[in-house]
Amino acid sequence: MRRLLTASLASACLALCSAQASADTLQLNSYTYGSDEISVHISGGNTPDFSYSGGAGEFQGTLNGKAFNTYCLDLYQEFNWNTTYTDYAVTALPTQVSHDLGLLVTKYRSSVDSADTTAAFQLAAWEIMYETPGTAYSLNSGAFTENGSSTAAHDLAQQWLGNLGTVSDVNVSLLASPDHQDFLVTAPVPEPSTYAMLVAGLGLLGWAGRRKKHAA
């Protein structure tokens, strides 16, 4: 029984590592709810100056063959609709950025159902992504600003940023490519019991490795 359990845990860990190491296949086809025209600018902070004017909103497509909805987290690179990319991988975001994006997703993503709300969510995500750490979130000042024609999206994004709440039920990471635009990817926060099982499993793997070493 112990040998079977150890083998099962080893297989699970190997599968997880393999999944993380392999490239993800992404294709995006359209906006989910349409988009609003916005105009944003990045200056100062930790990134080069940059301006963008155009559509903003949630994208829909597939990730590894499964339905996938996401938002842009990278204004410096581009992608094309209906093009299959095979060079993506999930990577970690800075802790504070991941935390605040998690708050935004938890509290407001379920409210997205129109061009205005989806553009507002995109603006809020960019503000969190590009604003200088430790600075109050404002679309009117700071490293990231927005001065487009979509007043409804601008005002709603600012309202959300001012009331992110304190509870996040998702982990937010970056679906990143070296040559194409990066996107938001979320996963549910594991239950405490899941963490306990993982720790126990890693402990058993370490114990099994030590026994094998001593036996040799």
Backbone as a ProteinNet text record, in pm:
[ID]
protein_1_A
[PRIMARY]
MRRLLTASLASACLALCSAQASADTLQLNSYTYGSDEISVHISGGNTPDFSYSGGAGEFQGTLNGKAFNTYCLDLYQEFNWNTTYTDYAVTALPTQVSHDLGLLVTKYRSSVDSADTTAAFQLAAWEIMYETPGTAYSLNSGAFTENGSSTAAHDLAQQWLGNLGTVSDVNVSLLASPDHQDFLVTAPVPEPSTYAMLVAGLGLLGWAGRRKKHAA
[TERTIARY]
83	0	86.5	192.4	281.8	352.4	394.8	464.5	372.2	244.9	147.2	120.1	106.7	80.3	195.9	319	436.3	444.3	418.1	423	317.8	199.4	91.6	127.2	184	223.5	335.9	429.3	538	484.7	390	331.1	259.1	186.5	113.6	209.2	317.4	415.4	483.7	517.7	580.3	485.9	359.1	260.6	246.5	246	234.9	355.1	475	596.6	599.3	557	555.8	458.4	341.8	241.8	292.6	365.7	417.1	530.9	607.7	723.1	684.5	574.9	536.2	473	478.6	420.6	269.7	201.8	56.6	19.7	-88	-135.8	-256	-246.4	-349	-400.7	-532.1	-592.9	-705.9	-704.3	-810.8	-884.4	-1018.2	-1099.1	-1177.1	-1214.3	-1297.5	-1311.6	-1372.9	-1412.7	-1536.5	-1544	-1657.8	-1784.5	-1772.8	-1889.2	-1875.9	-1794.9	-1763.8	-1656	-1630.7	-1525.3	-1558.4	-1494.3	-1501.4	-1368.2	-1371.6	-1249.4	-1191.6	-1066.4	-1000.7	-867	-807.4	-676.1	-594.9	-484.8	-406.2	-261.2	-194.1	-53.2	21.8	141.1	230.1	352.4	386.1	504.8	568.2	699.8	768.8	751.2	751.1	737.3	854.6	827.6	934.5	934.6	856.3	844.7	863.3	898.6	917.5	786.9	799.3	681.7	611.6	478.7	402.7	260.9	203.2	64.8	-10.9	-139.3	-225.4	-365.4	-421.3	-559.8	-628.3	-741.1	-810.9	-909.8	-947.1	-1045.6	-992.2	-1080.4	-1045.2	-1160.8	-1130.3	-1234.3	-1184	-1270.8	-1236.2	-1227.3	-1128.6	-1112.4	-1167.8	-1211.3	-1251.1	-1182.8	-1155.1	-1088.6	-1067.8	-951.3	-920.3	-778.4	-760.3	-629	-613.7	-516.9	-496.9	-625.6	-698	-817.9	-944.4	-937.5	-1055	-1094.5	-1224.5	-1275.2	-1202.4	-1167.1	-1082.7	-1123.5	-1142.9	-1171.2	-1063.1	-1016.4	-901.4	-897.8	-801.1	-776.3	-629.1	-600.2	-462.1	-391.9	-268.8	-185	-53.1	-48.1	76.9	44.5	71.5	44.5	159.8	272.1	391.3	404.8	330.2	337.1	197	189.1	63	30.7	-92	-131.8	-233.4	-264.4	-361.7	-478.4	-598.9	-715.2	-698.1	-757	-765.8	-629.7	-528.5	-393.4	-355.8	-303.8	-263.9	-119.6	-99.5	34	68.8	191.3	233	350.6	373.8	491.1	451.8	333.4	288.3	317.9	336.5	355.3	306.9	251.7	203.7	322	334.4	443.4	386.5	464.7	418.9	427.1	333.4	334.8	394.9	440	480.1	367.7	403.5	306.4	193.4	228	124.1	32.5	91.3	11.6	-85.4	-35.5	-120.2	-231.9	-197.8	-296.7	-408.8	-370.6	-471.4	-554.6	-493.4	-571	-668.8	-626	-715.3	-835.6	-813.7	-925.5	-1020.7	-964.8	-1047.3	-1130.6	-1066.1	-1137.3	-1248.2	-1214.2	-1310.7	-1434.3	-1415	-1527.4	-1605.1	-1535.3	-1601.6	-1609.7	-1537	-1541.5	-1680.3	-1752.9	-1887.7	-1985.3	-1945.8	-2030.8	-2012.9	-1915.3	-1886.6	-1988.5	-2064.5	-2165.8	-2197.1	-2111.8	-2138.5	-2007.1	-2013.5	-1892.9	-1833.1	-1920.1	-1870.4	-1805	-1870.3	-1815.5	-1689.5	-1684.6	-1564	-1445.2	-1471.6	-1364.5	-1319.1	-1413.4	-1378.4	-1288	-1321.1	-1238.8	-1098.9	-1089.8	-958.9	-876.2	-939.2	-867.8	-817.8	-901.1	-861.4	-745	-748.3	-639.2	-509.1	-514.1	-393.4	-340.9	-430.5	-388.2	-311.4	-362.2	-293.9	-161.2	-159	-40.2	72.7	38.3	141.3	161.6	77.6	97.4	218	283	398.9	355.8	426	388	379.5	275.4	258.1	186.9	152	81.5	-68	-147.3	-292.7	-335.9	-432.4	-477.6	-564.9	-520.2	-596	-569.4	-676.2	-662.2	-631.1	-633.5	-612	-470.3	-392.3	-256.6	-169.8	-38.9	53.3	118.3	170.8	244.1	151.2	27	-70.1	-191.5	-227.4	-342.9	-430.7	-557.7	-653.2	-732	-738.4	-813.4	-891.9	-949.1	-1025.2	-1166.3	-1245.5	-1380.3	-1485.1	-1446.9	-1544.5	-1552	-1629.8	-1642.5	-1700.8	-1799	-1863.9	-1763	-1680	-1579.6	-1475.4	-1430.9	-1331.5	-1382.7	-1501.6	-1557	-1583.3	-1632.3	-1659.6	-1529.2	-1426.8	-1296.9	-1240.5	-1252.2	-1202	-1278.8	-1409.5	-1491.1	-1446.6	-1424.1	-1379.8	-1242.2	-1152	-1016.7	-1015.7	-1113.1	-1121.8	-1186.8	-1239.1	-1307.6	-1281.9	-1157.5	-1120.4	-1158.7	-1184.5	-1214.4	-1087.8	-1105.3	-991.3	-981	-1076.9	-1079.7	-1063.7	-969.6	-949.5	-968.8	-1047.7	-1065.2	-1001	-910.5	-838.4	-690.5	-608.8	-468.9	-457.1	-393.1	-378.7	-234.1	-214.7	-82.1	-81.7	35.1	53.6	69.4	-13.4	5.7	97.1	223.9	326.4	387.3	422.6	494	612.4	725.7	839.3	817.2	725.9	710.3	571	473.5	336.8	277.4	160.7	95.9	70.7	83.4	60.3	-81.4	-134.4	-274.1	-293.1	-409.7	-447.4	-497.5	-451.7	-501.2	-525	-636.6	-672.1	-690.9	-674.2	-700.9	-759.9	-855	-913	-806.6	-821.8	-732.9	-762.5	-661.8	-688.2	-740.5	-825.2	-871.6	-754.6	-759.3	-650.6	-619.3	-720.4	-696.4	-611.7	-626.7	-546.7	-400.9	-374.9	-237.8	-178.3	-257.4	-207.9	-172.1	-255	-227	-99.6	-79.9	39.2	163.9	159.5	274.3	303.8	198	216.3	276.1	228.4	279.9	426.3	465.4	606.2	692.6	638.1	711.5	732.8	631.6	644.2	745.1	745.6	842.8	985.2	1004.4	1136.7	1178.5	1084.6	1112	1149.3	1075.1	1103.4	1240.8	1276.7	1408.2	1520.6	1502.1	1605.8	1622	1509.6	1517.5	1591.2	1562.7	1629.8	1779.7	1814.9	1956.8	2029.1	1966.6	2029.3	2040.7	1938.7	1940.6	2051.4	2079.2	2187.5	2321.1
-120.3	0	125.3	125.4	240.6	260.1	147.7	156.3	211.3	168.7	214.5	363.7	407.6	547.7	634.2	590.4	666.7	676.6	566.8	566.7	659.6	659.9	746.2	893.2	926.9	1064.5	1106.4	1017.4	1047.4	1072.6	989.8	1007.1	1141.1	1177.3	1304.7	1422.4	1415.4	1523.9	1535.2	1420.2	1421.3	1478.1	1444.3	1495.9	1646.5	1694.7	1837.9	1911	1858.9	1922.4	1922.5	1811.9	1803.3	1903.3	1917.6	2012	2155.2	2185.5	2320.2	2348.2	2246.4	2266.5	2274.1	2209.2	2205	2337.1	2365.5	2488.1	2475.7	2588.7	2593.4	2646.7	2592.6	2633.3	2725	2843.8	2946.5	2994.6	3013.1	3080.2	3168.1	3294.6	3388	3431.2	3436.3	3453.6	3584.7	3641.9	3761.9	3819.4	3937.1	3991.1	3916.2	3893.8	3821.5	3905.7	4033	4120.7	4246.5	4242.7	4364	4441.5	4565.3	4644.4	4791.9	4869.4	5015.1	5069.5	5184.5	5251.2	5329.8	5303.7	5372.5	5429.6	5513.6	5568.6	5570.9	5495.3	5483.8	5523.6	5557.5	5596.9	5545.2	5492.4	5448	5538.6	5593.1	5677.9	5660.8	5663	5644.7	5503.8	5486.7	5353.8	5266.1	5136	5041	4995.6	5062.9	5021.6	5140.9	5116.3	5227.1	5300.5	5428.3	5504.8	5437.8	5439.9	5371.6	5426.1	5437.7	5481.6	5382.2	5364.1	5276	5335.7	5336.5	5377	5269.1	5220	5113.5	5043.6	4922.7	4848.2	4790.4	4773.6	4711.8	4624.4	4501.9	4412.5	4271.1	4184.3	4043.6	3970.1	3879	3795.5	3656.3	3588.9	3449.9	3367.7	3241.7	3150.3	3017	2955.5	2826.8	2826.6	2755.2	2730.5	2580	2524.7	2379.2	2306.5	2366.6	2304.1	2325	2392.4	2414.6	2562.3	2588.8	2726.1	2811.4	2933.7	3018	3163.4	3233.8	3377.8	3448.1	3561.3	3623.4	3772.8	3839.9	3982	4004.1	4108.7	4144.9	4198.3	4151.3	4207.3	4260.7	4280.9	4321.1	4413.9	4542.2	4639.7	4655.2	4593.8	4617	4520.2	4410.6	4314.3	4294.2	4220.9	4205.2	4058.9	4033.4	3900.1	3917.8	3810.2	3813.9	3720.7	3765.4	3679.7	3552.5	3443.8	3317.1	3261.6	3293.6	3240.7	3151.3	3035.2	2940.8	2967.3	2989.7	3012.6	2896.2	2850.6	2734.1	2764.6	2891.3	2928.4	2993.4	2961.5	3021.1	2930.5	2991	2916.8	3003.1	2940.7	3013.6	3049.4	3176.9	3225.4	3311.4	3326.2	3401.3	3551.5	3623.3	3769.1	3816.9	3942.1	3996.3	3978.8	3953.1	3917.1	4018	4147.2	4248.4	4259.1	4249.1	4255	4137.4	4017.9	3898.9	3910.5	3960.2	3974.8	4070.7	4188	4288.8	4247.6	4181.5	4128.2	4021.6	3943.8	3844.5	3908.7	4020.2	4093.5	4144.5	4198.6	4249.8	4138.2	4024.9	3911.8	3862.1	3844.4	3789.7	3877.2	4007.3	4096.6	4142	4153.9	4222.1	4145.4	4037.9	3973.1	3919.8	3876.9	3825.5	3935.7	4062.7	4175.3	4212.2	4152	4185.6	4119.3	4202.3	4147.7	4241.6	4341.9	4440.6	4503	4581.9	4648	4741.8	4817.3	4911	4838.8	4733.8	4665.4	4586.5	4529	4453.4	4546.4	4664.7	4763.5	4816.9	4835.6	4881.4	4780.8	4653.1	4550.3	4549.8	4564.1	4566.9	4686.6	4802.6	4920.8	4901.1	4845.3	4822.4	4724.3	4620.1	4522.2	4587.1	4670.8	4739.9	4834.9	4904.3	4996	4920.4	4806.4	4725.2	4673.8	4636.4	4578.7	4681.2	4803.5	4900.1	5014.9	5028	5137.5	5108.6	5212.1	5198.5	5133.7	5027.4	4960.4	5058.2	5040.4	5125.8	5256.1	5279.8	5402.3	5375.6	5472.6	5457.2	5444	5357.4	5334.4	5450.4	5513.8	5622.5	5623.1	5621.4	5627.1	5768	5864.9	6004.3	6052.5	5974.5	6017.8	5895.8	5918.1	5808.9	5753.3	5632.6	5571.2	5528.3	5489.6	5445.9	5536.7	5595.3	5684	5648.8	5690.4	5667.2	5794.3	5838.8	5961.6	5946	5826	5799.1	5854.2	5814.2	5868.2	5787.5	5670	5585.7	5625.9	5730	5780.7	5675.2	5596.9	5496.1	5391.8	5341.5	5241.3	5300.2	5420.9	5488.3	5504.5	5558.1	5585.5	5456.2	5353.4	5226.8	5160.9	5163	5106.2	5177	5310.3	5385.1	5350.8	5332	5292.7	5156.9	5061.8	4929	4934.5	5011.2	5021.2	5082	5167.5	5230	5142.3	5027.5	4938.8	4793.2	4751.1	4615.6	4509.5	4552.1	4454.7	4394.2	4289.8	4229.7	4078.8	4017.1	3871.7	3829.7	3740.2	3684.9	3534.1	3480.6	3335.4	3273.2	3349.1	3296.4	3330.9	3247	3279.2	3329.9	3444.3	3503.8	3493.2	3442.5	3429.9	3491.1	3488.9	3544.9	3431.1	3430.9	3339.6	3412.5	3376.8	3459.3	3392.9	3476.6	3436.3	3529.7	3480.1	3570.1	3668.5	3638	3719.9	3777.9	3737	3780.7	3831.9	3891.5	3953.4	3852.5	3898.2	3813.8	3835.9	3731.9	3736.1	3689.4	3721.5	3683.6	3539.7	3463.3	3327.7	3309.9	3247	3231	3084.4	3055.1	2921.7	2938.3	2853.5	2865.3	2847.7	2920.3	2902.2	2765.8	2678.1	2545.1	2552.9	2456.3	2445.2	2408.2	2447.6	2412.1	2263.3	2179	2034.3	1991.8	2063.2	2031.4	2063.8	2178.6	2212.6	2105.4	2061.2	1960.9	1831.6	1789.3	1667.8	1683.2	1803.4	1826.3	1819.1	1885.9	1882.9	1739.9	1666	1527.1	1444.4	1468.6	1394.4	1422.4	1549.8	1584.1	1523.9	1521.2	1459.3	1311.3	1240.5	1098.1	1073.3	1162	1145.8	1162.2	1262.7	1281.5	1163.9	1111.1	995.3	874.1	853.4	739.1	752.6	877.2	898.7	871	910.7	886.5	736.5	663.6	518.4	449.9	493.7	433.2	460.7	583.9	619.6	536.3	519	440.8	293.1	243.1	103	76.1	176.5	160.7	158.3
0	0	0	84.2	91.3	-41.4	-103	-230.2	-338.5	-337.6	-435	-417.5	-292.9	-265.2	-311.5	-283	-323.1	-474.1	-542.7	-688.6	-747	-686.7	-735.4	-718.7	-603.5	-579.8	-672.6	-696.5	-788.4	-927.9	-970.3	-1103	-1113.2	-1006.6	-1007	-1014.8	-938.1	-939.1	-1074.8	-1134	-1265.7	-1370.6	-1361.3	-1456.1	-1443.1	-1317.6	-1294.3	-1350	-1324.2	-1374.3	-1526.6	-1586.1	-1731.9	-1791.3	-1727.5	-1777.1	-1769.7	-1660.6	-1645	-1741.9	-1777.4	-1862.4	-2009.3	-2050.7	-2189.6	-2231.6	-2363.1	-2415.8	-2426	-2406.1	-2419.5	-2556.8	-2613	-2745	-2729.9	-2788.5	-2771.6	-2906.1	-2915.6	-3030	-2978.9	-3016.8	-2979.9	-3106.1	-3096.2	-3215.8	-3223.2	-3106.6	-3110	-2970.1	-2962.1	-2832.5	-2783.1	-2654	-2596.8	-2595.9	-2559.2	-2546.2	-2631.7	-2735.5	-2808.4	-2733.6	-2773.3	-2709.3	-2718.2	-2633.7	-2640	-2689.2	-2753.3	-2795.6	-2678.2	-2648.4	-2537.5	-2586.5	-2506.5	-2537.5	-2408.7	-2404.9	-2282.2	-2308	-2200.1	-2209.7	-2087	-2110.7	-2003.7	-2004.7	-1891	-1882.1	-1745.6	-1741.6	-1614.9	-1563.6	-1434.2	-1377	-1415.5	-1433.2	-1463.4	-1609.5	-1695.3	-1833.7	-1927	-2053.8	-2148.4	-2176.4	-2218.3	-2255.9	-2373.7	-2369.3	-2474.4	-2476.4	-2597	-2611.5	-2698.3	-2665.8	-2743.6	-2751.1	-2871.5	-2891.4	-2974.3	-2925.4	-2996.6	-2905.7	-2945.1	-2870.8	-2741.2	-2644.5	-2515.8	-2470.6	-2431	-2383.5	-2367.9	-2320.2	-2298.9	-2432.4	-2441.3	-2559.9	-2534	-2641.1	-2630.6	-2739	-2703.6	-2795.8	-2728.7	-2753.2	-2691.5	-2636.7	-2528.2	-2469.3	-2457.1	-2528.1	-2532.8	-2572.5	-2667.6	-2721.7	-2642.1	-2527.3	-2443.2	-2446.6	-2433.3	-2435.4	-2332.2	-2371.5	-2287.2	-2306.7	-2196.2	-2196.9	-2117.6	-2167.4	-2104.2	-2132.3	-2068.6	-2090.9	-2119.1	-2193.3	-2224.3	-2099	-2076.6	-1970.4	-2026.5	-2157	-2222.4	-2339.1	-2321.3	-2426.4	-2525.3	-2500.2	-2582.1	-2699.6	-2697.3	-2806.4	-2865	-2977	-3048	-3072	-3116.9	-3160.8	-3272.8	-3342.7	-3451.7	-3421.7	-3455.7	-3441.8	-3526.2	-3476.3	-3550.4	-3591.4	-3514.1	-3537.2	-3420.1	-3448.5	-3343.6	-3302.7	-3174	-3117.9	-3025	-3033.7	-2954.5	-2862.6	-2835.6	-2754.9	-2622.3	-2571.1	-2445.7	-2326	-2210.8	-2086	-1969.9	-1868.8	-1750.6	-1661.9	-1629	-1544.8	-1431.6	-1327	-1209.9	-1234.2	-1175.4	-1172.9	-1041.2	-1032.8	-903.3	-801.1	-677.6	-574.8	-561.3	-552.8	-533.4	-654	-773.6	-896.5	-901.4	-874.4	-874.9	-771.4	-653.8	-546.3	-586.5	-638.4	-671	-792.7	-889.4	-1000.9	-951.6	-853.4	-794.1	-727.2	-660.3	-599.9	-707.1	-814.5	-924.1	-987.2	-1015	-1075.1	-982.5	-856.3	-759.7	-746	-738.9	-708.2	-831.6	-947.5	-1058.3	-1190	-1206.9	-1338	-1370.6	-1271.4	-1295.2	-1337	-1320.5	-1360.1	-1506.2	-1572.3	-1711.8	-1803.6	-1878	-1968.6	-2084.5	-2108	-2213.1	-2257.8	-2364.8	-2414.6	-2310.1	-2240.1	-2139.1	-2021.8	-1971.6	-1854.3	-1889	-2008.3	-2043.7	-2066.8	-2124.1	-2140.7	-2005.2	-1913.3	-1778.3	-1709.5	-1722.1	-1658.6	-1718.6	-1851.1	-1915.1	-1868.3	-1858.2	-1810.6	-1667.6	-1583.1	-1443.4	-1436.4	-1520.7	-1521.6	-1567	-1669.4	-1714.1	-1607.1	-1538.9	-1432.8	-1324.4	-1282.7	-1181.4	-1235.6	-1361.3	-1422.3	-1436.3	-1471.5	-1510	-1412.2	-1311.8	-1217.3	-1128	-1084.3	-996.6	-864.7	-820.1	-694.5	-578.4	-496.7	-380.3	-409.3	-535.7	-573.5	-579.4	-535.6	-542.6	-688.4	-714	-850.1	-898.6	-1007	-1067.7	-1217.5	-1296.8	-1442	-1491.1	-1401.7	-1439.3	-1412.6	-1338.8	-1305.7	-1277.6	-1271.1	-1242.5	-1367.6	-1356.8	-1467.6	-1581	-1547.7	-1648.7	-1644.1	-1758.6	-1764.1	-1883.9	-1875.2	-1983.9	-2007.3	-2133.1	-2164.1	-2293.4	-2312.4	-2434.2	-2427.4	-2527.4	-2540.1	-2463.4	-2411.2	-2341.1	-2194.2	-2167.2	-2030.3	-1937.7	-1987.6	-1903.4	-1856.8	-1947.8	-1911.5	-1817.4	-1846.6	-1762.6	-1619.6	-1606.6	-1473.3	-1395.7	-1464.6	-1395.9	-1351.7	-1437.4	-1399.8	-1277.1	-1274.1	-1159.8	-1032.4	-1046.9	-931.6	-877.8	-964.9	-922.1	-856	-915.7	-860.5	-721.1	-694	-562.9	-457.9	-499.9	-405.4	-445	-439.3	-479.7	-377.1	-255.1	-151	-93.4	-14.9	55.3	36.3	-31.5	-43.1	-189.2	-214.6	-348.8	-343.8	-436	-440.6	-564.4	-629.5	-745.6	-735.7	-796.7	-820.7	-963.9	-982.3	-1114.6	-1159.1	-1279.8	-1338.6	-1477.4	-1540.7	-1673.9	-1773.7	-1877.3	-1989.7	-2086.8	-2085	-2148.5	-2270.7	-2367	-2487.4	-2505.8	-2556.8	-2578.7	-2691.9	-2783.7	-2904.4	-2925.4	-2843.6	-2865.4	-2734.5	-2746.2	-2631	-2518	-2393.2	-2275.9	-2223.3	-2155.6	-2114.9	-1971.4	-1918.4	-1782.4	-1780.3	-1682.2	-1660.7	-1511.1	-1475.1	-1334.6	-1299.6	-1172	-1118.6	-979.7	-940.6	-806.3	-698.5	-588.8	-474.2	-412.8	-398.4	-341.1	-198.5	-163	-25.3	65.4	193.6	285.9	287.7	271.7	272.7	153.7	40	-77.6	-52.4	12.4	48.8	140.5	236.8	331.1	258.4	162.6	87.1	3.8	-55.6	-135.4	-49.4	67.1	157.5	201.9	236.1	277.8	165.1	43.2	-71.5	-97.3	-89.1	-108.4	2.3	124.6	234.9	211.4	162.5	132.7	22.1	-79.9	-188.2	-136.3	-47.2	10.9	96.3	173	259.1	174.3	64.4	-22.7	-86.4	-124.1	-184.3	-87.3	39.7	139.7	165.8	169.7	192	78.9	-43.8	-158.6	-154.8	-115.8	-107.9	-3.9	113.3	219.3	179.2	107.8	67.5	-31.6	-118	-215.3	-144.7
[MASK]
++++++++++++++++++++++++++++++++++++++++++++++++++++++++++++++++++++++++++++++++++++++++++++++++++++++++++++++++++++++++++++++++++++++++++++++++++++++++++++++++++++++++++++++++++++++++++++++++++++++++++++++++++++++++

